[in-house]
Amino acid sequence: MHYLGIDIGKNTHVASLIDKNGKTLFKAFSFSNSTSGGESLLKTVGNFIASPSDLAIGMEATGHYWLSLYSFLVEQDFLIHVINPIQTDGWRKGVEIRKRKTDIIDSLLIADLIRYGDFFETSLADENTLALRNLCRFRNYLVGSISDLKRKTICILDQIFPEYAGVFSDIFGQTSKEILKNFSLLSDFEAVSCEQLASILSEIKLKKFAASKINQIADLSRDSFGIKFALDSFHLQLKILVEQIDFIQLQITELDNQISTIVEKFNSPIFTIPGIGPVTGATILSEIGDIERFSTPAKLVAYAGIDASVNQSGEYSSNNNHMSKRGSPYLRKAIFQASLVASHHDPVFKAYYQKKRAEGKHHLTALGAVSRKMCYTIHAILKNNIAYKVQLRKE
């Protein structure tokens, strides 16, 4: 058996080959991230192996740059192990006395790590899981984009019409957004005509509510403490920002429909767990992949980065260890969101949360404990493929 370690780069990869005894057969073979580059690698490796079954390939999950090469090699029937860079860092510290990190060293380290077999593979999901993961992560990005746009919108309103926020409980509700899109200047509120009002209200469901709000805004606009100069530029930004928010929300709705279509194919009992809705459940399923990768719930906790970091040296042991946060940030966020809901609405999780609070734990610390319990529940539900049932402890 031979072992090929590949150090992944954006445009160029570096490969090193060793045999079963750890002897280096070639090192620092550089090839481009292209079809011709992949073919040159196959030609070089072909000088040492008779068939793909004679070779195990290892590469790091470096950003998204490994995917194209992985796809290319899979089509050639090679056995490929994709590992987390955290593991190669740990392996490097164990075998390298000097702090050295180069493409050559890394490719050899990866090959040696694969030879020893002491590694934990990154989830390489089936097509549905990979598609679901891509959509859920992109949805997370779009939601973050809307948050940025909303912050910018509030910033502009604070400058040109600081009183506006006091009119609505949610300035990004349908009524408020339609008003912001249709009125470009404060003076428009003061001299709104019946025709303008009718036109705006045609797009709004709660017409009486909207009409009263417009009248209230008109009164406030007369004595507004907002700035009085360069208003055209601010109002143009405001209009565009609100339109962008609406557009992205439509895109999120489209994504949600596609996510729902894919997640139905899983027929997973995870949605019976309190706090786990369609999007949260889809994110958790796509980030976990095959639950069989996690032999114990503790490994799932660690993968989510919800485990406590260890700070110990000699007789010293810290009593204030923080969450490691070294796993999937998407999985961690989804589990936290589910735990927050469950701690309010499910009797088991609620009782556990209140127990931690009664022990003097901070809200976030208690929520972290609930999240770890959530991981254990998810592991059991997926491992046994059974629905969640409320099981309160008998006192």
C-alpha positions, -999 to +999 in steps of 0.1 A: +000+000+000+011+035-008+001+068+008-002+101-010-004+133+011-017+164-007-013+199+007-042+219-008-037+254-022-059+279-041-042+275-074-015+249-068-013+217-047+017+199-035+019+161-032+042+136-015+042+098-017+054+073+009+052+035+010+039+013+038+072+016+057+071+054+056+099+056+030+095+087+008+091+078-029+087+114-041+080+147-024+071+183-033+054+174-065+036+206-075+006+205-098-021+231-107-057+230-096-069+221-131-076+190-153-041+191-167-027+194-132-047+164-120-036+143-150+000+151-143-004+139-107-020+106-120+009+101-144+035+106-117+017+084-092+012+057-119+050+051-119+047+036-084+013+018-083-005-008-104-041+003-097-061+028-076-066+002-049-028+003-042-031+039-030-047+058-001-049+096-006-051+121+022-059+158+020-071+186+043-105+201+041-090+236+034-118+260+027-135+249-006-103+245-026-101+207-020-135+199-036-125+201-072-095+178-067-115+154-046-142+152-073-115+145-099-098+118-079-131+101-069-139+097-106-106+078-109-117+053-082-091+063-056-096+059-018-095+094-004-095+106+032-104+142+039-093+153+073-097+184+094-067+207+095-069+207+133-058+171+133-028+177+111-018+206+133-019+182+163+000+156+143+026+182+134+031+192+170+037+155+179+063+148+153+079+182+146+102+195+173+109+227+154+080+249+145+081+244+107+053+246+083+058+243+045+039+227+017+065+199+015+064+191+052+026+193+053+022+169+024+045+144+040+028+148+074-006+141+058+007+110+040+022+097+073-010+105+092-030+084+067-004+056+070-009+054+107-046+057+104-051+077+136-074+103+122-111+114+121-125+120+086-144+150+076-180+142+067-182+134+030-219+133+025-241+119-002-254+142-029-286+151-010-267+159+022-241+180+004-268+199-015-287+205+018-255+217+035-247+241+007-283+256+008-284+259+046-250+276+047-260+299+019-292+307+037-272+315+068-252+340+047-283+356+033-298+360+068-266+376+079-268+400+049-303+411+058-291+418+094-263+440+079-288+458+057-312+464+086-284+479+107-275+503+079-312+512+075-315+520+112-283+541+110-298+562+082-332+566+099-314+577+131-299+606+111-327+618+090-358+609+111-349+597+146-385+598+157-396+571+131-385+541+152-409+551+180-439+547+157-435+510+149-427+481+172-409+466+141-397+491+115-391+462+091-427+450+091-446+451+059-464+484+067-433+502+077-413+490+047-440+501+022-441+535+038-403+538+036-402+528+000-430+553-010-420+584+008-386+598-002-386+630+019-400+641+052-420+668+034-438+640+016-454+630+048-467+665+055-484+669+021-496+634+014-526+634-010-555+610-010-543+595-042-508+588-028-523+573+004-546+550-016-517+539-038-496+530-008-524+513+011-531+490-019-499+471-011-507+469+026-531+445+043-538+465+075-550+496+058-566+514+088-535+507+109-513+520+081-533+551+076-531+560+113-494+554+112-489+577+082-508+604+100-487+599+131-455+601+111-468+632+093-472+649+127-437+639+139-421+649+106-430+686+111-408+689+142-383+661+134-348+667+148-332+649+119-306+665+097-318+690+070-290+687+044-281+661+017-314+645+023-318+632-013-287+610-009-299+596+024-334+588+011-321+571-020-300+549+002-329+542+024-351+532-005-325+509-020-317+493+013-354+484+020-357+470-016-327+449-011-341+435+022-373+426+004-354+410-025-332+388-002-362+378+018-378+365-014-346+346-021-346+331+014-382+319+008-371+302-024-342+285-006-366+274+022-388+257-004-358+239-019-345+229+015-379+215+025-380+194-007-346+179+000-351+173+037-383+154+031-362+127+015-344+121+048-376+112+067-357+119+099-371+118+134-350+148+144-379+171+138-398+154+167-372+170+191-386+203+206-370+234+193-359+218+160-379+233+131-375+228+093-345+250+088-327+242+121-332+205+116-320+207+080-289+225+091-282+199+119-287+169+095-265+184+068-237+193+092-237+159+110-239+138+078-238+101+088-245+098+125-224+065+125-193+087+123-199+095+160-196+064+181-205+084+213-226+115+220-195+131+234-179+130+200-209+149+185-206+174+213-169+179+204-177+182+167-202+209+174-175+227+195-198+227+226-173+208+247-152+226+273-116+234+265-091+219+289-065+241+308-044+219+330-007+218+338+009+197+365-012+201+397-030+231+382-064+227+367-086+256+357-121+256+370-132+282+345-129+264+312-146+280+282-164+263+253-139+251+227-158+263+197-135+242+174-162+224+156-187+233+129-200+269+136-231+262+116-240+231+137-232+249+169-254+278+160-283+256+150-281+235+182-280+267+203-311+280+186-329+247+192-318+246+228-330+281+234-365+272+222-365+239+240-354+254+273-387+275+272-412+250+258-401+214+266-405+202+302-373+181+302-350+208+287-368+236+307-363+217+340-326+211+331-321+248+323-338+259+355-316+235+375-285+250+361-298+285+368-306+275+404-270+264+407-260+300+400-250+295+364-251+324+340-278+322+313-253+315+286-236+288+307-269+272+314-278+273+278-245+257+269-253+229+293-288+225+276-270+225+242-248+196+253-279+177+265-295+185+231-265+169+214-270+137+234-307+137+225-299+142+188-274+114+189-298+090+205-327+099+182-307+096+150-287+066+161-318+046+170-341+063+144-369+068+169-391+098+177-385+120+207-406+113+238-407+135+269-392+115+298-392+133+331-371+120+359-391+106+389-382+124+421 
